[in-house]
Structure formats: C-alpha cells, structure tokens
Amino acid sequence: MDSRVPQFRTESPSRELLALLIVVFLGTQLFSFLEVGFILYFVTVLGATFYVFRHPGEAIWVTFFLLAVTCLLYPMTVSELGEPGAGEFRPYNFVIASIAIALAFSASRRRRRLPPTPLQKQSGAAKWALALALVFCIATIFGDLSPSRAGALYILQQTSAWISFFLFLWIGYRFAFSPVEIQQSIERLHSAVLIYSVVFLAKFVYLNYSVDLAAATDFAYTQRMALLFAGCSLVLMVGNGLAPEGRSPTKSDWLSAMIVLSAVVLSGSRAVTGAVILSVFVLAATWRSRSLLRFAPVVLATLLVGVVILRSNIQVVEEYVVNRFFISPDLDPSFGGRVAEMASVIEAVQKNPVLGSGTLASYTFFDPFFGWRESAFVDSGVGYLLLKTGLLGAGVFVLLVLSYLKVVGHLRQFVPADTLTPLVVFVFYLAFMPFGPSFFDPRYSWLVGILCGYGLYLDKIYSDRYLSICGGDASQWKSKLS
C-alpha cells in the first residue's frame, strides 16, 4: 500500500456506550417478563431514530441494535408450515422504515456541510445498479399480477423487498460517509454484536436447563434475523485478520470471535452458518490460503469450550447441533421444501424466461411434508431473482456483481483499508444469497445497500485523486471500471 495514502484511527467504543447496550439488552428480558415490552421498544426506536438523524454516520450499528432489541422483545412465531403469522414482521419493518426516514430527513443538512466533489461519469457498477432497478420496475408493471389488480398494501409489501436495497444504496452514496465514520460504526457494531451474543447464549443455556431443549431451540429460531448480522460481524473480524492491510488478531479478538461463533452455531441456522463458512473460505483462498492455520486456535478453543459446557448435557449436541447440521436430506423438511420451491421457480422461468413471473406474483409448490402451498416469498435469494425478474434480471445482477467487484478491486490498490469493509460485507451477502433472501429483504438488505453505496462514493472521490498522485490517467481508470 502506498505510504502517501492517509490512514485513519478510530476510537474504541466508550464505557457509556457499552453500558447502554448491556442495560437495554438485559432490559428487554425484564420488560418482556413484565409484559410491557412495547414501552422499551418505542422509547428505544424513537430515541435511536432521533440519534441517527443527528448522527447519520452511526446508522449501521444503531440499525442492528434496534433489530436485535426487536428480536428479543418480539420473537417471531411460525405455523406448522414454517410461515410467520400475520403482522410478525411489523416491528422489524418499523425499525427499518424509521432509520430510512431519519436518514432521508438528515440528507439535505448533511450534504450542505460537505465540500463539493468533481463531477465524473458514473462507473459501470452504478449503471448496472440503475439497470437492475429498471428491470424490477418493468417486472412489477408487466408481471403475471398487474399492479392495477393488486391492493396498495400488497404492492407495498412485495416491492419493499427490492426497493429497500436501492434506497439504502442511494443513501450510502449520497451521504458521502467518511472512512472514519464507517470504521467507527463497524467497531460499535462489533461491540453490539458481542454483547447481544452473550445475552443470547445466556438465555439459551438458561432455557435449556430450566425448561427443556425444545424451549431453547425455539428461542434460537426467533433470533436468526439478528444472528445473521452476528455472522456478518464474525466474517468482518476474520476478514480483517486475513487481509494484507488488516491487523493481527489480539486475544480479545479471538475471544470475541469464539463467542459470536458459538451464538451463530447455536442459532441452528444452516443458512447463516453456511454463509459464514463460505465467506471465510473465499476470503482466505483469495488473500492468504496459508492463513487458514491462523484460525485453528479459535476453532480448537470453541470445541474445547463446547465440550466443557455441554459435557453434562450431551442432549444439546446430539438432538440439536448434530441433527440440525448433519441430518439426512431425505429426513429434513426444510431441505425438501426448498427443493420444491426451486423446482417451481425453474418451471416459472421456463414459462416466462425473460422477466419471470413479476415481483407481485405468487407461486405454488408441492411441499413433501405439507402438500401444495402458495407463497409470494422465496427462501433463496437466487430463486427470488429468477422468479421475480427472470433471466434478464439475473443476468443484469451478475453484471452488477462483477462490475462492483472490479470497482472495489481497483480501489484496493490505492485505499485498501477503506474498501475492506464494503468488500467483505458484499462477499458475505453473495455467500448468503443461495440460502436466504440476502439482497431482497428489507430486514437484511439495508447493510449491504449502505456499504455498496459507500463503495461507489469512494470510487467517485478517489479515482482521480489517487491516480494523479500515482501519475496515472483518470480516463484509463474509468474505462477499466466500466
């Protein structure tokens, strides 16, 4: 890395912030026990929304904090078919909408404080993002279910799945977050994830010993939304240790990673666990294949802790972890349902190969355990993209991914520390896409949207500046990025 590239130092989270996180996370259990959780929920959301309005650069960790609080206060319930009940997602959607509104109202005030940047042509990634948004609009208008025949609430529900990604991408680009703000927010995200993981593990152990394993696993299922971001935080920790410009892990880093990893595994989510493993493998193979040995201590330490803690209750290992992650596909209802979903998606694409069925359309599939089912939701992000936008949308998305990776790859030659976070998060979301909605769920897509927009903003301000320092040609740089 060029020594002339400025380096940034961030402050560690203050004791006051850590104390606040601990008090609120533990307070969720007290307020839930007293059945007045809505008080803590509304006070926390309104306070955090105003805080983000005043401090938009901290939106990342605050949004996770609110989602984690919501998971603890309003755990989701599902039917026998594995579908959430009516209104289960409303508290989570309210959090995302509140943060988006706070950022939107803060946008004009924020932009006036920033120095002007030179106007440049948009990179190829920005153009493909606009093209993908256009494809979604066309698929919505000309899909199997026309907007004129669908209710306004239904249209809002279905289009929010993809609009949220583009909205937060625009926010990340227009807000012009500084590298210091992003790094500071990520550090606080790690702290929030660590404290939440400790609370999760403590309650899991408590329910397992005081009630039964079924109660503990039911609780773990309700926390998967927050634990997805815990998995992303874990990959960021590992990526920081693997990247050439990253710092060597400390003992506290190993301990934090071990705690978060334990929470991710005990969540029982094969989607999140699979995304973590796949992301780490890709990053290690790309940067330092030999560095996999550096993470052997955390794996061994996790296994040792697991043996010590679970030795007196081997039921957790046999009936939960082993059966969850090593069950035969023939006996796994979740796997059977996902296979049936993808079969129906492929059939729908064969009927409408260009634009698919449209973003408003539902589809039917035969669940081997529950029979015929109809749904507008697809568990897999890949399946969602194919069903809703067909081969055209999938093709444009692939071009967007390749173009964005090229943009970040070139930026890493000049400002590697600044682009590490958006790159690692983008890789994690790509790894999660075959297993979950990833880019196409408002409760998930806000993080990758903000950081993708931040990456495009870095491309805008750094391409000419650093090429002039290095004696390069900005026009050639832009042609490469396009």
Buried (B, 14 or more C-beta within 10 A) or exposed (E): EEEEBEEEEBEEBEEEBBEBBEEBBBBBBEBBEEEEBEEBBEEBBEEBBEBBBEBBBBBBBBBBBBBBBBBBBBBBEEEEEBEEEEEBBEBBBBBBBBBBEBBBBBBEEBEEEEEEEEEEEBBBBBBBBBBBBEBBBBBBBEBBBEBEEBEEEBBEBBBBBBBBBBBBBBBBBBBBBBBBBBBBBBBBBBBBBBBBBBBBBEBBBBBBEEEEBEBBBBBBBBBBBBBBBBBBBBBBBBBBBBBEBBEEBEEEBBEBBBBBBBBBBBBBBBBBBBBBEBBBEBBBEEBBEEBBEBBEEBEEBBEEEBEEEBEEEEEBBEEBBEBBEEBEEEEBBBBBBBBBBBEBBEEBBEEBEBBBBBBBBBBEBBBEEBEEBEBBBBBBBBBBBBBBBBBBBBBBBEBBBEBBBBBBEBBBEBBBBBBBBBBBBBBBBBBBBBBBBBBBBBBBBBBBBBBBBBBBBBBBBBBBBBBEEEEBEBEEBBEBBB
